[in-house]
Amino acid sequence: MPKPTSLTRIGSNVKINLERVRDRIPPGLIKQLSEDPRGTVMDYKMTDGKGGIGVVIKLKDGSKNWFFEEEIS
């Protein structure tokens, strides 16, 4: 049985861990997160058929990107 997941609340201010996302995001986003890795949780995103849930983060420039729960703090 899968263990329950505790999700970050919508509206929470979070920081993206650049070391955990560097290998999967485009260079422009890496540069943006290097300058300011903070954002606000806007929504949740189902990431795969195995129950993976990510969070949609709104960054300072207004763009929205999704990250896995373990990639933010």
PDB file of N, H, CA, C and O in Angstrom:
ATOM      1  N   MET A   1       0.848  -1.178   0.000  1.00  0.00           N
ATOM      2  CA  MET A   1       0.000   0.000   0.000  1.00  0.00           C
ATOM      3  C   MET A   1       0.895   1.243   0.000  1.00  0.00           C
ATOM      4  O   MET A   1       1.813   1.334   0.814  1.00  0.00           O
ATOM      5  N   PRO A   2       0.641   2.205  -0.902  1.00  0.00           N
ATOM      6  CA  PRO A   2       1.458   3.416  -0.920  1.00  0.00           C
ATOM      7  C   PRO A   2       1.270   4.231   0.350  1.00  0.00           C
ATOM      8  O   PRO A   2       0.178   4.290   0.915  1.00  0.00           O
ATOM      9  N   LYS A   3       2.358   4.859   0.788  1.00  0.00           N
ATOM     10  H   LYS A   3       3.245   4.811   0.329  1.00  0.00           H
ATOM     11  CA  LYS A   3       2.227   5.690   1.980  1.00  0.00           C
ATOM     12  C   LYS A   3       1.697   7.066   1.612  1.00  0.00           C
ATOM     13  O   LYS A   3       1.968   7.558   0.517  1.00  0.00           O
ATOM     14  N   PRO A   4       0.943   7.696   2.510  1.00  0.00           N
ATOM     15  CA  PRO A   4       0.345   8.996   2.212  1.00  0.00           C
ATOM     16  C   PRO A   4       1.412  10.066   1.984  1.00  0.00           C
ATOM     17  O   PRO A   4       2.480  10.043   2.595  1.00  0.00           O
ATOM     18  N   THR A   5       1.102  10.983   1.109  1.00  0.00           N
ATOM     19  H   THR A   5       0.234  11.001   0.612  1.00  0.00           H
ATOM     20  CA  THR A   5       1.999  12.081   0.790  1.00  0.00           C
ATOM     21  C   THR A   5       1.481  13.355   1.419  1.00  0.00           C
ATOM     22  O   THR A   5       0.283  13.635   1.386  1.00  0.00           O
ATOM     23  N   SER A   6       2.389  14.124   1.993  1.00  0.00           N
ATOM     24  H   SER A   6       3.362  13.896   2.020  1.00  0.00           H
ATOM     25  CA  SER A   6       2.020  15.416   2.553  1.00  0.00           C
ATOM     26  C   SER A   6       2.400  16.474   1.522  1.00  0.00           C
ATOM     27  O   SER A   6       3.582  16.667   1.238  1.00  0.00           O
ATOM     28  N   LEU A   7       1.416  17.149   0.969  1.00  0.00           N
ATOM     29  H   LEU A   7       0.456  16.992   1.200  1.00  0.00           H
ATOM     30  CA  LEU A   7       1.662  18.133  -0.072  1.00  0.00           C
ATOM     31  C   LEU A   7       1.837  19.531   0.509  1.00  0.00           C
ATOM     32  O   LEU A   7       1.220  19.892   1.511  1.00  0.00           O
ATOM     33  N   THR A   8       2.685  20.295  -0.143  1.00  0.00           N
ATOM     34  H   THR A   8       3.186  20.001  -0.957  1.00  0.00           H
ATOM     35  CA  THR A   8       2.850  21.695   0.211  1.00  0.00           C
ATOM     36  C   THR A   8       1.552  22.421  -0.120  1.00  0.00           C
ATOM     37  O   THR A   8       0.959  22.194  -1.174  1.00  0.00           O
ATOM     38  N   ARG A   9       1.125  23.274   0.762  1.00  0.00           N
ATOM     39  H   ARG A   9       1.607  23.458   1.618  1.00  0.00           H
ATOM     40  CA  ARG A   9      -0.157  23.971   0.585  1.00  0.00           C
ATOM     41  C   ARG A   9      -0.103  24.988  -0.545  1.00  0.00           C
ATOM     42  O   ARG A   9       0.914  25.650  -0.751  1.00  0.00           O
ATOM     43  N   ILE A  10      -1.202  25.104  -1.269  1.00  0.00           N
ATOM     44  H   ILE A  10      -2.028  24.566  -1.101  1.00  0.00           H
ATOM     45  CA  ILE A  10      -1.329  26.137  -2.297  1.00  0.00           C
ATOM     46  C   ILE A  10      -1.229  27.499  -1.618  1.00  0.00           C
ATOM     47  O   ILE A  10      -1.842  27.728  -0.576  1.00  0.00           O
ATOM     48  N   GLY A  11      -0.456  28.395  -2.215  1.00  0.00           N
ATOM     49  H   GLY A  11       0.042  28.209  -3.062  1.00  0.00           H
ATOM     50  CA  GLY A  11      -0.230  29.719  -1.641  1.00  0.00           C
ATOM     51  C   GLY A  11       1.063  29.808  -0.846  1.00  0.00           C
ATOM     52  O   GLY A  11       1.494  30.900  -0.473  1.00  0.00           O
ATOM     53  N   SER A  12       1.692  28.644  -0.581  1.00  0.00           N
ATOM     54  H   SER A  12       1.342  27.758  -0.884  1.00  0.00           H
ATOM     55  CA  SER A  12       2.946  28.642   0.178  1.00  0.00           C
ATOM     56  C   SER A  12       4.075  29.217  -0.657  1.00  0.00           C
ATOM     57  O   SER A  12       4.145  28.995  -1.866  1.00  0.00           O
ATOM     58  N   ASN A  13       4.953  29.953  -0.004  1.00  0.00           N
ATOM     59  H   ASN A  13       4.896  30.133   0.978  1.00  0.00           H
ATOM     60  CA  ASN A  13       6.173  30.436  -0.648  1.00  0.00           C
ATOM     61  C   ASN A  13       7.232  29.366  -0.450  1.00  0.00           C
ATOM     62  O   ASN A  13       7.463  28.903   0.666  1.00  0.00           O
ATOM     63  N   VAL A  14       7.878  28.975  -1.554  1.00  0.00           N
ATOM     64  H   VAL A  14       7.690  29.352  -2.461  1.00  0.00           H
ATOM     65  CA  VAL A  14       8.856  27.893  -1.509  1.00  0.00           C
ATOM     66  C   VAL A  14      10.129  28.296  -2.237  1.00  0.00           C
ATOM     67  O   VAL A  14      10.180  29.311  -2.931  1.00  0.00           O
ATOM     68  N   LYS A  15      11.145  27.477  -2.060  1.00  0.00           N
ATOM     69  H   LYS A  15      11.103  26.652  -1.497  1.00  0.00           H
ATOM     70  CA  LYS A  15      12.418  27.676  -2.736  1.00  0.00           C
ATOM     71  C   LYS A  15      12.720  26.400  -3.512  1.00  0.00           C
ATOM     72  O   LYS A  15      12.632  25.302  -2.961  1.00  0.00           O
ATOM     73  N   ILE A  16      13.076  26.537  -4.791  1.00  0.00           N
ATOM     74  H   ILE A  16      13.147  27.428  -5.239  1.00  0.00           H
ATOM     75  CA  ILE A  16      13.406  25.386  -5.622  1.00  0.00           C
ATOM     76  C   ILE A  16      14.871  25.038  -5.392  1.00  0.00           C
ATOM     77  O   ILE A  16      15.739  25.911  -5.425  1.00  0.00           O
ATOM     78  N   ASN A  17      15.138  23.755  -5.159  1.00  0.00           N
ATOM     79  H   ASN A  17      14.433  23.047  -5.133  1.00  0.00           H
ATOM     80  CA  ASN A  17      16.502  23.271  -4.961  1.00  0.00           C
ATOM     81  C   ASN A  17      17.117  23.055  -6.340  1.00  0.00           C
ATOM     82  O   ASN A  17      16.822  22.059  -6.999  1.00  0.00           O
ATOM     83  N   LEU A  18      17.955  23.966  -6.773  1.00  0.00           N
ATOM     84  H   LEU A  18      18.194  24.775  -6.238  1.00  0.00           H
ATOM     85  CA  LEU A  18      18.531  23.944  -8.118  1.00  0.00           C
ATOM     86  C   LEU A  18      19.334  22.675  -8.369  1.00  0.00           C
ATOM     87  O   LEU A  18      19.324  22.163  -9.489  1.00  0.00           O
ATOM     88  N   GLU A  19      20.020  22.160  -7.376  1.00  0.00           N
ATOM     89  H   GLU A  19      20.028  22.576  -6.467  1.00  0.00           H
ATOM     90  CA  GLU A  19      20.816  20.945  -7.553  1.00  0.00           C
ATOM     91  C   GLU A  19      19.946  19.740  -7.900  1.00  0.00           C
ATOM     92  O   GLU A  19      20.405  18.829  -8.589  1.00  0.00           O
ATOM     93  N   ARG A  20      18.722  19.721  -7.442  1.00  0.00           N
ATOM     94  H   ARG A  20      18.349  20.460  -6.882  1.00  0.00           H
ATOM     95  CA  ARG A  20      17.825  18.592  -7.719  1.00  0.00           C
ATOM     96  C   ARG A  20      17.114  18.689  -9.057  1.00  0.00           C
ATOM     97  O   ARG A  20      16.580  17.691  -9.541  1.00  0.00           O
ATOM     98  N   VAL A  21      17.095  19.869  -9.667  1.00  0.00           N
ATOM     99  H   VAL A  21      17.528  20.680  -9.275  1.00  0.00           H
ATOM    100  CA  VAL A  21      16.369  20.039 -10.930  1.00  0.00           C
ATOM    101  C   VAL A  21      17.276  20.319 -12.125  1.00  0.00           C
ATOM    102  O   VAL A  21      16.825  20.275 -13.269  1.00  0.00           O
ATOM    103  N   ARG A  22      18.518  20.599 -11.874  1.00  0.00           N
ATOM    104  H   ARG A  22      18.885  20.634 -10.944  1.00  0.00           H
ATOM    105  CA  ARG A  22      19.455  21.036 -12.917  1.00  0.00           C
ATOM    106  C   ARG A  22      19.485  20.110 -14.140  1.00  0.00           C
ATOM    107  O   ARG A  22      19.618  20.589 -15.266  1.00  0.00           O
ATOM    108  N   ASP A  23      19.364  18.804 -13.936  1.00  0.00           N
ATOM    109  H   ASP A  23      19.256  18.416 -13.021  1.00  0.00           H
ATOM    110  CA  ASP A  23      19.494  17.864 -15.047  1.00  0.00           C
ATOM    111  C   ASP A  23      18.221  17.711 -15.888  1.00  0.00           C
ATOM    112  O   ASP A  23      18.248  17.021 -16.907  1.00  0.00           O
ATOM    113  N   ARG A  24      17.125  18.328 -15.495  1.00  0.00           N
ATOM    114  H   ARG A  24      17.103  18.889 -14.668  1.00  0.00           H
ATOM    115  CA  ARG A  24      15.880  18.132 -16.249  1.00  0.00           C
ATOM    116  C   ARG A  24      15.216  19.414 -16.752  1.00  0.00           C
ATOM    117  O   ARG A  24      14.163  19.344 -17.387  1.00  0.00           O
ATOM    118  N   ILE A  25      15.794  20.558 -16.489  1.00  0.00           N
ATOM    119  H   ILE A  25      16.649  20.614 -15.974  1.00  0.00           H
ATOM    120  CA  ILE A  25      15.159  21.806 -16.918  1.00  0.00           C
ATOM    121  C   ILE A  25      16.041  22.541 -17.930  1.00  0.00           C
ATOM    122  O   ILE A  25      17.254  22.334 -17.957  1.00  0.00           O
ATOM    123  N   PRO A  26      15.440  23.396 -18.761  1.00  0.00           N
ATOM    124  CA  PRO A  26      16.205  24.109 -19.792  1.00  0.00           C
ATOM    125  C   PRO A  26      17.156  25.153 -19.204  1.00  0.00           C
ATOM    126  O   PRO A  26      16.936  25.663 -18.105  1.00  0.00           O
ATOM    127  N   PRO A  27      18.216  25.459 -19.956  1.00  0.00           N
ATOM    128  CA  PRO A  27      19.225  26.427 -19.485  1.00  0.00           C
ATOM    129  C   PRO A  27      18.658  27.784 -19.056  1.00  0.00           C
ATOM    130  O   PRO A  27      19.133  28.372 -18.085  1.00  0.00           O
ATOM    131  N   GLY A  28      17.650  28.280 -19.772  1.00  0.00           N
ATOM    132  H   GLY A  28      17.265  27.801 -20.561  1.00  0.00           H
ATOM    133  CA  GLY A  28      17.064  29.577 -19.404  1.00  0.00           C
ATOM    134  C   GLY A  28      16.429  29.548 -18.026  1.00  0.00           C
ATOM    135  O   GLY A  28      16.525  30.517 -17.272  1.00  0.00           O
ATOM    136  N   LEU A  29      15.783  28.446 -17.697  1.00  0.00           N
ATOM    137  H   LEU A  29      15.705  27.660 -18.309  1.00  0.00           H
ATOM    138  CA  LEU A  29      15.161  28.313 -16.381  1.00  0.00           C
ATOM    139  C   LEU A  29      16.214  28.122 -15.299  1.00  0.00           C
ATOM    140  O   LEU A  29      16.044  28.598 -14.176  1.00  0.00           O
ATOM    141  N   ILE A  30      17.297  27.431 -15.626  1.00  0.00           N
ATOM    142  H   ILE A  30      17.434  27.044 -16.538  1.00  0.00           H
ATOM    143  CA  ILE A  30      18.405  27.290 -14.672  1.00  0.00           C
ATOM    144  C   ILE A  30      18.955  28.665 -14.318  1.00  0.00           C
ATOM    145  O   ILE A  30      19.192  28.965 -13.148  1.00  0.00           O
ATOM    146  N   LYS A  31      19.159  29.502 -15.342  1.00  0.00           N
ATOM    147  H   LYS A  31      18.967  29.258 -16.292  1.00  0.00           H
ATOM    148  CA  LYS A  31      19.673  30.859 -15.116  1.00  0.00           C
ATOM    149  C   LYS A  31      18.711  31.658 -14.240  1.00  0.00           C
ATOM    150  O   LYS A  31      19.132  32.332 -13.300  1.00  0.00           O
ATOM    151  N   GLN A  32      17.419  31.579 -14.553  1.00  0.00           N
ATOM    152  H   GLN A  32      17.077  31.031 -15.317  1.00  0.00           H
ATOM    153  CA  GLN A  32      16.414  32.318 -13.783  1.00  0.00           C
ATOM    154  C   GLN A  32      16.393  31.858 -12.329  1.00  0.00           C
ATOM    155  O   GLN A  32      16.340  32.685 -11.419  1.00  0.00           O
ATOM    156  N   LEU A  33      16.433  30.550 -12.104  1.00  0.00           N
ATOM    157  H   LEU A  33      16.477  29.878 -12.843  1.00  0.00           H
ATOM    158  CA  LEU A  33      16.408  30.029 -10.734  1.00  0.00           C
ATOM    159  C   LEU A  33      17.702  30.317  -9.993  1.00  0.00           C
ATOM    160  O   LEU A  33      17.697  30.427  -8.767  1.00  0.00           O
ATOM    161  N   SER A  34      18.815  30.441 -10.716  1.00  0.00           N
ATOM    162  H   SER A  34      18.819  30.352 -11.712  1.00  0.00           H
ATOM    163  CA  SER A  34      20.087  30.800 -10.084  1.00  0.00           C
ATOM    164  C   SER A  34      20.016  32.213  -9.507  1.00  0.00           C
ATOM    165  O   SER A  34      20.613  32.502  -8.470  1.00  0.00           O
ATOM    166  N   GLU A  35      19.284  33.083 -10.189  1.00  0.00           N
ATOM    167  H   GLU A  35      18.799  32.849 -11.032  1.00  0.00           H
ATOM    168  CA  GLU A  35      19.128  34.469  -9.737  1.00  0.00           C
ATOM    169  C   GLU A  35      18.116  34.586  -8.600  1.00  0.00           C
ATOM    170  O   GLU A  35      18.317  35.359  -7.663  1.00  0.00           O
ATOM    171  N   ASP A  36      17.022  33.813  -8.682  1.00  0.00           N
ATOM    172  H   ASP A  36      16.859  33.185  -9.443  1.00  0.00           H
ATOM    173  CA  ASP A  36      15.994  33.845  -7.636  1.00  0.00           C
ATOM    174  C   ASP A  36      15.224  32.521  -7.655  1.00  0.00           C
ATOM    175  O   ASP A  36      14.355  32.333  -8.506  1.00  0.00           O
ATOM    176  N   PRO A  37      15.524  31.607  -6.738  1.00  0.00           N
ATOM    177  CA  PRO A  37      14.893  30.283  -6.750  1.00  0.00           C
ATOM    178  C   PRO A  37      13.544  30.223  -6.031  1.00  0.00           C
ATOM    179  O   PRO A  37      13.020  29.132  -5.806  1.00  0.00           O
ATOM    180  N   ARG A  38      12.973  31.370  -5.670  1.00  0.00           N
ATOM    181  H   ARG A  38      13.398  32.257  -5.853  1.00  0.00           H
ATOM    182  CA  ARG A  38      11.725  31.374  -4.895  1.00  0.00           C
ATOM    183  C   ARG A  38      10.496  31.507  -5.782  1.00  0.00           C
ATOM    184  O   ARG A  38      10.543  32.077  -6.872  1.00  0.00           O
ATOM    185  N   GLY A  39       9.385  30.959  -5.272  1.00  0.00           N
ATOM    186  H   GLY A  39       9.347  30.496  -4.386  1.00  0.00           H
ATOM    187  CA  GLY A  39       8.127  31.058  -5.985  1.00  0.00           C
ATOM    188  C   GLY A  39       6.966  30.717  -5.064  1.00  0.00           C
ATOM    189  O   GLY A  39       7.152  30.453  -3.876  1.00  0.00           O
ATOM    190  N   THR A  40       5.772  30.727  -5.628  1.00  0.00           N
ATOM    191  H   THR A  40       5.620  30.942  -6.593  1.00  0.00           H
ATOM    192  CA  THR A  40       4.553  30.460  -4.870  1.00  0.00           C
ATOM    193  C   THR A  40       3.841  29.249  -5.467  1.00  0.00           C
ATOM    194  O   THR A  40       3.690  29.147  -6.684  1.00  0.00           O
ATOM    195  N   VAL A  41       3.409  28.340  -4.608  1.00  0.00           N
ATOM    196  H   VAL A  41       3.531  28.423  -3.619  1.00  0.00           H
ATOM    197  CA  VAL A  41       2.673  27.156  -5.062  1.00  0.00           C
ATOM    198  C   VAL A  41       1.290  27.600  -5.528  1.00  0.00           C
ATOM    199  O   VAL A  41       0.538  28.218  -4.775  1.00  0.00           O
ATOM    200  N   MET A  42       0.961  27.273  -6.795  1.00  0.00           N
ATOM    201  H   MET A  42       1.572  26.771  -7.407  1.00  0.00           H
ATOM    202  CA  MET A  42      -0.306  27.680  -7.381  1.00  0.00           C
ATOM    203  C   MET A  42      -1.283  26.517  -7.536  1.00  0.00           C
ATOM    204  O   MET A  42      -2.498  26.709  -7.479  1.00  0.00           O
ATOM    205  N   ASP A  43      -0.748  25.310  -7.731  1.00  0.00           N
ATOM    206  H   ASP A  43       0.238  25.154  -7.776  1.00  0.00           H
ATOM    207  CA  ASP A  43      -1.616  24.175  -8.026  1.00  0.00           C
ATOM    208  C   ASP A  43      -0.813  22.891  -7.891  1.00  0.00           C
ATOM    209  O   ASP A  43       0.386  22.914  -7.613  1.00  0.00           O
ATOM    210  N   TYR A  44      -1.506  21.758  -8.095  1.00  0.00           N
ATOM    211  H   TYR A  44      -2.480  21.739  -8.321  1.00  0.00           H
ATOM    212  CA  TYR A  44      -0.867  20.447  -8.097  1.00  0.00           C
ATOM    213  C   TYR A  44      -0.954  19.878  -9.506  1.00  0.00           C
ATOM    214  O   TYR A  44      -1.808  20.284 -10.294  1.00  0.00           O
ATOM    215  N   LYS A  45      -0.073  18.941  -9.820  1.00  0.00           N
ATOM    216  H   LYS A  45       0.621  18.611  -9.180  1.00  0.00           H
ATOM    217  CA  LYS A  45      -0.064  18.328 -11.148  1.00  0.00           C
ATOM    218  C   LYS A  45       0.203  16.837 -10.997  1.00  0.00           C
ATOM    219  O   LYS A  45       1.186  16.437 -10.373  1.00  0.00           O
ATOM    220  N   MET A  46      -0.679  16.010 -11.571  1.00  0.00           N
ATOM    221  H   MET A  46      -1.478  16.334 -12.078  1.00  0.00           H
ATOM    222  CA  MET A  46      -0.448  14.574 -11.598  1.00  0.00           C
ATOM    223  C   MET A  46       0.676  14.331 -12.604  1.00  0.00           C
ATOM    224  O   MET A  46       0.557  14.730 -13.763  1.00  0.00           O
ATOM    225  N   THR A  47       1.757  13.689 -12.184  1.00  0.00           N
ATOM    226  H   THR A  47       1.854  13.365 -11.243  1.00  0.00           H
ATOM    227  CA  THR A  47       2.925  13.557 -13.046  1.00  0.00           C
ATOM    228  C   THR A  47       3.002  12.238 -13.791  1.00  0.00           C
ATOM    229  O   THR A  47       3.650  12.170 -14.836  1.00  0.00           O
ATOM    230  N   ASP A  48       2.365  11.188 -13.295  1.00  0.00           N
ATOM    231  H   ASP A  48       1.838  11.243 -12.446  1.00  0.00           H
ATOM    232  CA  ASP A  48       2.372   9.905 -13.993  1.00  0.00           C
ATOM    233  C   ASP A  48       1.224   9.034 -13.489  1.00  0.00           C
ATOM    234  O   ASP A  48       0.495   9.427 -12.579  1.00  0.00           O
ATOM    235  N   GLY A  49       1.070   7.872 -14.071  1.00  0.00           N
ATOM    236  H   GLY A  49       1.663   7.552 -14.810  1.00  0.00           H
ATOM    237  CA  GLY A  49      -0.011   6.983 -13.686  1.00  0.00           C
ATOM    238  C   GLY A  49       0.229   6.235 -12.390  1.00  0.00           C
ATOM    239  O   GLY A  49      -0.613   5.437 -11.979  1.00  0.00           O
ATOM    240  N   LYS A  50       1.346   6.470 -11.743  1.00  0.00           N
ATOM    241  H   LYS A  50       2.030   7.119 -12.077  1.00  0.00           H
ATOM    242  CA  LYS A  50       1.696   5.768 -10.507  1.00  0.00           C
ATOM    243  C   LYS A  50       1.434   6.610  -9.267  1.00  0.00           C
ATOM    244  O   LYS A  50       1.907   6.279  -8.180  1.00  0.00           O
ATOM    245  N   GLY A  51       0.693   7.680  -9.421  1.00  0.00           N
ATOM    246  H   GLY A  51       0.309   7.949 -10.304  1.00  0.00           H
ATOM    247  CA  GLY A  51       0.351   8.501  -8.266  1.00  0.00           C
ATOM    248  C   GLY A  51       1.331   9.610  -7.960  1.00  0.00           C
ATOM    249  O   GLY A  51       1.242  10.238  -6.905  1.00  0.00           O
ATOM    250  N   GLY A  52       2.283   9.870  -8.877  1.00  0.00           N
ATOM    251  H   GLY A  52       2.355   9.360  -9.734  1.00  0.00           H
ATOM    252  CA  GLY A  52       3.210  10.966  -8.649  1.00  0.00           C
ATOM    253  C   GLY A  52       2.496  12.296  -8.731  1.00  0.00           C
ATOM    254  O   GLY A  52       1.724  12.538  -9.658  1.00  0.00           O
ATOM    255  N   ILE A  53       2.749  13.156  -7.765  1.00  0.00           N
ATOM    256  H   ILE A  53       3.377  12.959  -7.012  1.00  0.00           H
ATOM    257  CA  ILE A  53       2.116  14.475  -7.761  1.00  0.00           C
ATOM    258  C   ILE A  53       3.211  15.528  -7.680  1.00  0.00           C
ATOM    259  O   ILE A  53       4.106  15.455  -6.839  1.00  0.00           O
ATOM    260  N   GLY A  54       3.122  16.501  -8.565  1.00  0.00           N
ATOM    261  H   GLY A  54       2.395  16.560  -9.249  1.00  0.00           H
ATOM    262  CA  GLY A  54       4.043  17.613  -8.548  1.00  0.00           C
ATOM    263  C   GLY A  54       3.307  18.872  -8.125  1.00  0.00           C
ATOM    264  O   GLY A  54       2.093  18.861  -7.918  1.00  0.00           O
ATOM    265  N   VAL A  55       4.054  19.950  -8.001  1.00  0.00           N
ATOM    266  H   VAL A  55       5.040  19.959  -8.170  1.00  0.00           H
ATOM    267  CA  VAL A  55       3.444  21.229  -7.654  1.00  0.00           C
ATOM    268  C   VAL A  55       3.757  22.240  -8.745  1.00  0.00           C
ATOM    269  O   VAL A  55       4.861  22.256  -9.289  1.00  0.00           O
ATOM    270  N   VAL A  56       2.785  23.078  -9.060  1.00  0.00           N
ATOM    271  H   VAL A  56       1.889  23.065  -8.618  1.00  0.00           H
ATOM    272  CA  VAL A  56       2.961  24.146 -10.047  1.00  0.00           C
ATOM    273  C   VAL A  56       3.387  25.387  -9.273  1.00  0.00           C
ATOM    274  O   VAL A  56       2.691  25.840  -8.364  1.00  0.00           O
ATOM    275  N   ILE A  57       4.539  25.925  -9.648  1.00  0.00           N
ATOM    276  H   ILE A  57       5.104  25.557 -10.386  1.00  0.00           H
ATOM    277  CA  ILE A  57       5.119  27.080  -8.961  1.00  0.00           C
ATOM    278  C   ILE A  57       5.092  28.295  -9.879  1.00  0.00           C
ATOM    279  O   ILE A  57       5.510  28.222 -11.035  1.00  0.00           O
ATOM    280  N   LYS A  58       4.596  29.412  -9.355  1.00  0.00           N
ATOM    281  H   LYS A  58       4.256  29.471  -8.416  1.00  0.00           H
ATOM    282  CA  LYS A  58       4.639  30.686 -10.082  1.00  0.00           C
ATOM    283  C   LYS A  58       5.894  31.412  -9.634  1.00  0.00           C
ATOM    284  O   LYS A  58       6.081  31.683  -8.447  1.00  0.00           O
ATOM    285  N   LEU A  59       6.758  31.725 -10.601  1.00  0.00           N
ATOM    286  H   LEU A  59       6.606  31.505 -11.565  1.00  0.00           H
ATOM    287  CA  LEU A  59       8.015  32.402 -10.311  1.00  0.00           C
ATOM    288  C   LEU A  59       7.840  33.916 -10.362  1.00  0.00           C
ATOM    289  O   LEU A  59       6.783  34.422 -10.739  1.00  0.00           O
ATOM    290  N   LYS A  60       8.889  34.622  -9.978  1.00  0.00           N
ATOM    291  H   LYS A  60       9.747  34.211  -9.671  1.00  0.00           H
ATOM    292  CA  LYS A  60       8.861  36.087  -9.885  1.00  0.00           C
ATOM    293  C   LYS A  60       8.435  36.762 -11.195  1.00  0.00           C
ATOM    294  O   LYS A  60       7.756  37.788 -11.172  1.00  0.00           O
ATOM    295  N   ASP A  61       8.835  36.184 -12.339  1.00  0.00           N
ATOM    296  H   ASP A  61       9.387  35.350 -12.358  1.00  0.00           H
ATOM    297  CA  ASP A  61       8.507  36.790 -13.630  1.00  0.00           C
ATOM    298  C   ASP A  61       7.085  36.463 -14.100  1.00  0.00           C
ATOM    299  O   ASP A  61       6.669  36.895 -15.175  1.00  0.00           O
ATOM    300  N   GLY A  62       6.341  35.696 -13.289  1.00  0.00           N
ATOM    301  H   GLY A  62       6.678  35.345 -12.416  1.00  0.00           H
ATOM    302  CA  GLY A  62       4.969  35.347 -13.632  1.00  0.00           C
ATOM    303  C   GLY A  62       4.826  34.012 -14.331  1.00  0.00           C
ATOM    304  O   GLY A  62       3.711  33.518 -14.495  1.00  0.00           O
ATOM    305  N   SER A  63       5.941  33.416 -14.749  1.00  0.00           N
ATOM    306  H   SER A  63       6.847  33.817 -14.615  1.00  0.00           H
ATOM    307  CA  SER A  63       5.872  32.116 -15.417  1.00  0.00           C
ATOM    308  C   SER A  63       5.522  31.024 -14.405  1.00  0.00           C
ATOM    309  O   SER A  63       5.782  31.154 -13.209  1.00  0.00           O
ATOM    310  N   LYS A  64       4.928  29.948 -14.918  1.00  0.00           N
ATOM    311  H   LYS A  64       4.717  29.843 -15.890  1.00  0.00           H
ATOM    312  CA  LYS A  64       4.560  28.816 -14.067  1.00  0.00           C
ATOM    313  C   LYS A  64       5.288  27.574 -14.560  1.00  0.00           C
ATOM    314  O   LYS A  64       5.321  27.299 -15.759  1.00  0.00           O
ATOM    315  N   ASN A  65       5.865  26.835 -13.641  1.00  0.00           N
ATOM    316  H   ASN A  65       5.839  27.058 -12.666  1.00  0.00           H
ATOM    317  CA  ASN A  65       6.587  25.604 -13.931  1.00  0.00           C
ATOM    318  C   ASN A  65       6.240  24.589 -12.862  1.00  0.00           C
ATOM    319  O   ASN A  65       5.894  24.960 -11.741  1.00  0.00           O
ATOM    320  N   TRP A  66       6.329  23.303 -13.200  1.00  0.00           N
ATOM    321  H   TRP A  66       6.609  23.001 -14.111  1.00  0.00           H
ATOM    322  CA  TRP A  66       6.017  22.311 -12.183  1.00  0.00           C
ATOM    323  C   TRP A  66       7.306  21.627 -11.720  1.00  0.00           C
ATOM    324  O   TRP A  66       8.272  21.486 -12.470  1.00  0.00           O
ATOM    325  N   PHE A  67       7.277  21.216 -10.473  1.00  0.00           N
ATOM    326  H   PHE A  67       6.492  21.330  -9.864  1.00  0.00           H
ATOM    327  CA  PHE A  67       8.407  20.548  -9.835  1.00  0.00           C
ATOM    328  C   PHE A  67       7.876  19.427  -8.969  1.00  0.00           C
ATOM    329  O   PHE A  67       6.737  19.469  -8.504  1.00  0.00           O
ATOM    330  N   PHE A  68       8.709  18.426  -8.756  1.00  0.00           N
ATOM    331  H   PHE A  68       9.635  18.392  -9.133  1.00  0.00           H
ATOM    332  CA  PHE A  68       8.350  17.375  -7.814  1.00  0.00           C
ATOM    333  C   PHE A  68       8.447  17.941  -6.399  1.00  0.00           C
ATOM    334  O   PHE A  68       9.226  18.856  -6.133  1.00  0.00           O
ATOM    335  N   GLU A  69       7.658  17.390  -5.514  1.00  0.00           N
ATOM    336  H   GLU A  69       7.025  16.646  -5.730  1.00  0.00           H
ATOM    337  CA  GLU A  69       7.616  17.824  -4.116  1.00  0.00           C
ATOM    338  C   GLU A  69       9.010  17.810  -3.472  1.00  0.00           C
ATOM    339  O   GLU A  69       9.340  18.697  -2.685  1.00  0.00           O
ATOM    340  N   GLU A  70       9.828  16.799  -3.809  1.00  0.00           N
ATOM    341  H   GLU A  70       9.560  16.078  -4.448  1.00  0.00           H
ATOM    342  CA  GLU A  70      11.158  16.694  -3.202  1.00  0.00           C
ATOM    343  C   GLU A  70      12.170  17.695  -3.783  1.00  0.00           C
ATOM    344  O   GLU A  70      13.310  17.756  -3.321  1.00  0.00           O
ATOM    345  N   GLU A  71      11.767  18.470  -4.781  1.00  0.00           N
ATOM    346  H   GLU A  71      10.841  18.420  -5.157  1.00  0.00           H
ATOM    347  CA  GLU A  71      12.651  19.461  -5.388  1.00  0.00           C
ATOM    348  C   GLU A  71      12.455  20.851  -4.802  1.00  0.00           C
ATOM    349  O   GLU A  71      13.136  21.796  -5.204  1.00  0.00           O
ATOM    350  N   ILE A  72      11.537  20.984  -3.861  1.00  0.00           N
ATOM    351  H   ILE A  72      10.984  20.217  -3.535  1.00  0.00           H
ATOM    352  CA  ILE A  72      11.269  22.290  -3.248  1.00  0.00           C
ATOM    353  C   ILE A  72      11.390  22.220  -1.738  1.00  0.00           C
ATOM    354  O   ILE A  72      11.326  21.141  -1.149  1.00  0.00           O
ATOM    355  N   SER A  73      11.563  23.367  -1.122  1.00  0.00           N
ATOM    356  H   SER A  73      11.615  24.244  -1.601  1.00  0.00           H
ATOM    357  CA  SER A  73      11.573  23.437   0.350  1.00  0.00           C
ATOM    358  C   SER A  73      10.909  24.729   0.785  1.00  0.00           C
ATOM    359  O   SER A  73      10.806  24.998   1.982  1.00  0.00           O
TER     360      SER A  73
END
